[in-house]
């Protein structure tokens, strides 16, 4: 493959999205449209990768700031696709080879198609190569006009005749160009069209008139080149992306009970023989081990679930780890790098925040465990709270191996409960509990006979 440079057009307003967010920053499967395009573009190992920004340029640039390999140029005002390419000229000064031009709102374009585009372009020694598709409903797209089987020109729908509008082969807006002489040719384009804009597709007829080779690559799957202009199109492509991901996961050995209601980002990994029930959302950098069962209504984000673990209904797990054979839920919340040990149990309405729970330990009911380090074989009773915040700082609660924490206990951090110690029900623990000790704070029960009747007489 020759030296490749990529330019992505991302300057448009996207007015039909009816959004304060730039169109290219709307998300599909957890990543922006522009991120999806860049992921495919990087398969070409480009020497340069330039984004043309314009509308809300600062917002787009800030959203992409984590990418160190990007260059940015600003198109202001936006005078068409040819003008957009022309403003990228300074970023490509002195470069040679092949320029691949992409649109920032076409997220399904595959790496395979991009590689085929470059290979076709180089093999034909073409000045330009155009990606096309044959579709049933070409409305809204530029049409490919051929002469003797060769592409002759591209006509935009607003400028097309009735016969040209009947053509079903469309321009995908994705190109490969020979860099040598490209920008001089772009400067020869005139805005002689209904929009009074400088159309990049006019390069085809210009090159043909000069005897240069113009090639085409027709994609097998037209959905690859679908652009997004409306919320409805965003939702439709989200569905295509989701079903493609789900089909891949099932082919790799996962059971999706109802793929139509299972939402999995493309970055998620699921090992074989795991069962995913309806209504599950798996997002970000999440990994699910072998033989797991993830029940309905669960949301897992940027987390790792170990082999043969079970996550029961309606749990939320973010930025956390559940180790092998552990059980979580129902209605549990793990966050802030919680770490649930092997064969441990987190029960209903238990929240862990920045807490380590050791092997075979249990918190079965109605507890908040924040900023805690809990050892192995520990039992946490219902209603237990680690009081980790003093109004200014967070503090750590440490519970050693084999300890037993009775129900309705408050542990005032910083505090340590020693190995094998017991904390009685209803205790407020303000001091360390030595190993093997029993801590209690409640006084002796006192019954006042006749109190209820006396209270009523006072009313």
N, C-alpha and C positions, 0 to 999 in steps of 0.2 A: 504494500500500500504506500502511495506517495505521501509527501508531507501534506498534512491536512490541517486546515484552520476552520473553526466553527464560529459563525455569527448567529445569534438568536435574536429575533425581533420581538421586543416586549415593551413597546412604547405606546400602544394604543389605549384608548380610554375605556373600552369595554362598556359602552353606555347601556347596552341592553341587559347587562347583569343587574342594573339598578342597585349598585352597591358603592359604599365609600371605600371599599377595599379594591386595590388594583386587580384587574381580571386575572392576571397571571399568578396572583398569590392566593386565589381560591384553591381549596384543597380537594384532592381525591385520594382516598385510602391513606389519609394522614400526612400526605406531602403536597406541596403546592404544585400547580400545573407546571410552573417553570422548573421546579426540582425534578419532576418526571422527565421533562425534555432534556435537562442537563445530564441525568443518569444515562439516558440513551446516547447522548452526544459523547460522553466520556469513553464509550466503547471504541471510538475511533482513535483514542489516544492523541487528541489534537495538540499541535504545537501552541496554538493560541485559542482561547475561548472568550469571545466578546459578546456582551449583552448590550443591545440598543435599547435604552430606556428613554422615557419622555414623560407621559402622564404619571404624576405622583412618583417621579424618579427617585426622590430621596427614600420613599417607603420601600420601593423595590430593592434599591441598593442596600438598605439596612437589613432587609429580610435575607439577602444573599451574602451578608458580610462574613458568614462562617466559611465561605468557599474561598480559599486562598488563590485558586487558579483562574479567577474571573477578572476580566477587564470590562470597563463600562464606558460607553459613549452616549451622549444625550442628543436625541432628535427633537429639536424645538425650532419652529413648529413642526407638526407631523404632516408631511406633504406627500405621503404615499410610500409604498414599499421600496421603490427605486431610490427615493430620497433617503430612506432609512439605511439602506446599504451604503449609500455614498458617505453618510456621516461616520461610518466605520472605517473609512479609508485611512485616516491617520494611525489607527490601531494596527493596521496591517502593512504599514510602510516598510518596504524592503523585503517583504515575504514573497515566497514563490510556492507553487504547488497548487493544491485544490482547496477551494473555499466551499464549505457546506453551509447553506443558509437554511435555518429552521425557524418555525414560529413558536412562540412561547406558550401558545394555547392548544397545542396538539400533543396530549400526554400519552397516547397509546402507541406512538411510533416505536418500533422495535429496533434493537441494536442490529439484528440481522438485516433489516431493510436498509439501514444506514450503511452498513458494510457493503451490501449489494450495490447501493447507489454509487459509492466511491469506486468500487471495482469496475462497474459498467462504464462510468465516466472515463476512467483512466484507460481502460482497454479500447474504447472508441476514439481516444485522443480528441475528445469533444471540447468545444468551447463552453458548452452548457449541457447539463443533463437535468431533465424535469421528471419528478415523481408524479405519476398519474394513477387514477383508479377509475374503474367502470362501475357506475352505481345506478340503481333503479330510479332514484329521485335526485337529479343533479342540481336542483334549485339552489341558487345562492353562490354557486361555484363558477369559476372561469372554465370555459369549454376548450378542449383540445381540437384544433382544426388540422386535419392531415391532408397531405397532397402526395398521392401515390404511396401511401403507407407511412411516409415520413412526416413528422410534426412540421407544420408550416407556421403556425402562430397560435397564440392563446388569446381568446376574446373574453372579456368580462361580461357577465350576464346583462348588465345594464346597457352595454354597447352592442349586444349580439342581435342578429336577425332572428326571425322566427325559426328558420331552419337550423341555425346554430344553437338555439336554445334546446332543440330536440336531441342534440348530441349528448350521449351519456358518459363519455370519457371526460373526466374533470381534472383540473390542475390542483394538486395537493398543496401548493405553496411551499414546496420543499425542493431545493435545487443543489446541484454541484456546479461550480464554475472554475474554469482555468483562471488563476489569478492574473497571469500576464495579460495586460491590456484590458482587464475587466472594468476598471473604474473609468477609463477613457470612454469605453463603450456606454457605460451607464449615463455619463454626462450627455450623450447624444439623444437620450429619451426625451420626448416632448409630452406635455400634459394635454394631449388632444383627445379628451374623453369626457364622459358625462360628469365625472367627479372633479375634473380639473386637477387631477393628481398625477404623479409620476409613477407609472405602473411598471414594476419589474418584469412581468411577463412579456412586455414589449421587446425585451432582449432577444426573444426567440426569433421574431421576424427580422430584427436587425442583423443578427448573426447569419441567418439564412440568406439574407440579401447580399451579404459579404462573402458567401461561399464557405462559411465556417460550419463545422459539424455540430448539430444539435441532436442529442440522444434522449430517449425516454426510458423510464423504468416503471412498469405497471405493477402495483402491489397486488398480491393474491387476496389479501384481506382488507377490503375498503375501510373497515372500521379503524384501522391503524391511523388513517389520515384525517379522522374526524376532528374538527376544531370545535371550540366551545365559545359560544356567544351569549347564551342565556342560562338561567338557573335550571330550566328543564333539560337542556343539553348536558349541563354539569351532572345532574342526577342520573341521566341515561348512561353517561360514560362511567360514572361511579359504579353503576350496576354491572356494566360490561367488565370493568376491572375486577370487581368483587367476585363475579362468577368465574372469571379466568383463574383467579387466585384459589378459589375453593376447589375448582376442578384439579388444579395442580396438587393441592394438599391431599385430596382423596386418592389421586394416582400414586402419591407417595406413601399411602397406607393409613391415613387418618380417617376416622368415621365422622362425617358431618350428618347428624340426624336430619337436619332441615337446612340445606345449603342456602335456601332463599332467605333465611333469617339469621344467617351467620355472617358476621362482619369481621374480616381478617385483613390486616394490612399486609402488603407484599413483603415487608421486612420480617414478618413473624415466621418462626420455624416450629414445626410440630413433628415429633417423632412418631413412627408407626404404632398402631394399635391404641392410640388415644381416641376417646370418644368425646365429641363436642355436641352438646345438646342445643336446642333452638334458642335464639335470642342472645347468643354470646358475642361479645366484642373483644377481639384480641388486637392490640395496637402497639405501634412502635417497635422497639427492639425486644420483643418478647419471645421466649423459647419455652415450649411445652415438651416435657420428656415423654418417654415411652410408657404406654399402658395407663395413662392418666384418664380421669373422667372430670369434665368440666360441665357443670349443670347449668340449667337455664338462667338467663338474666345476669350472668357474670360478666364483668368488665375487667380485663387485665391489661396493664399498660407498662411497657419497659420493665418487665419482670421475668423471672425464671422459675418455672415449676418443675420440680424433680420427678423422676420416674415413679409411676404408680401412686402419685399424689391424687387427692380428691378435693375439688373445690365445689362446694354445694351452692344451692341457689342464691342468687342476688348478692354475691360478694363483689367488692371493689378492691382490686389489688394494683397498686402503682409503685414503681421503683422499688420493688421488694423481691424476696426470694422465699420460696416454699420448697423444702427439701424432700427427698424421697419418702414415700409412704405417709406423708403428713396429711391431715384432713383440716380443711378450713370451711367454716360456715355452718349453716346458712346465715346470711345477713352479717357477714364480717367485713371489716375494713382494715386493710394493711397498707401502710404508706411510709414514706420517708425512710426507705432502706430497712424496713422490717425484715427479719430473718427467722423463719420458722424452721426448727430443727427436724431431723428425721423422726418419723413416726409420732410427731407432736400433734396436738389437737387444739385448734382454735374453734370455739363454738359460736352459737348464735349471738349476735349483737356484741361482739368483742372487737375492740379497735386496738391495733398495734401501730405505734409511731416511733420510728427510730429505735426499735427494740429487738433484741436477740432472745429467742425462746429456745431452750436447749432440747436435746433428744428426749423423746418420750415425756415431755412436759405437757401440761394441760391447762388451758383457760377456757372452760366450757360454756360460761354464760356471762353476759352483761358486765364486761370489764373494760376499763381503759388502762392500757399499759404503754406509757410514753417515756422515752429516754431511759429504758431499763435494760439491764443485762441479767437474764434469768437462766439459771443452770439446767442441768439434766434432772429428770424425774421430779420436777416441781409441780405441785398442784396449786392453782390459783382459783380461789373460791369466787362465787358469783358476787357481783357488785364491788369488786376490788378496784381501787384507783391508785395509780402512782401519781402523787401530787408533785409534778416535776417543775412547776413554774412558780417562782416567788414574787412575781410582778415585775422583775427586772431581768432575771437570768433563768435558764433551764438547768436542772440538776439531775444527776443519775441515781436511779435506784438499782441496787445490786442484790439479787436473791441467789444464794448459793445452791449447789446440788442437793436434792432431796428435801428441800424445805416445803412446808405446808402453810399456805396462806388461807385463813378462814374467810368466810363470806363477809361482805360489807366492811372490808378493811381499807383504811387510808394509810398509805405509806408516804410520809413527808420527806421528800428528797432534799439533800443527799442522805441516803440511808443504806445500810447493809444488813440483810438478814442472813445469818450464818448457816453453814451446812447442817442439814437435818433439823433446823429449828422449826418451831410451830408458832403461828400467830393466831390467837383466838378470834372468834367471830366478833365483828363490831369493834375491833381495836383500831385506834389511831396510833400509829407507830412514829414516834418522833426521835427515837434514839436507836442506835445499832442493837440488833438482837444477836447475842453470842451463839455459836454453834450448839445445837442440842437443847436450846432453851425454849421456854414457852413465854410469849409476850402477850399480856392482856392489859387493857386500860379501862374496861367497863367496871363500875362499882357493883356491889351486891344488889340484886333485885329487891325492890320494896313495893309491897302491895298495900294500897290505902283503901280499906273497905268502906263502902258507902259513899265514895267520892262522887259518883255519877248522880246519885239522888240529891246530894247536897248542892251540886252545881246547878241542877234544875231548879231548886227552891230559890236560888239567888236571882234567877231571871225575872 
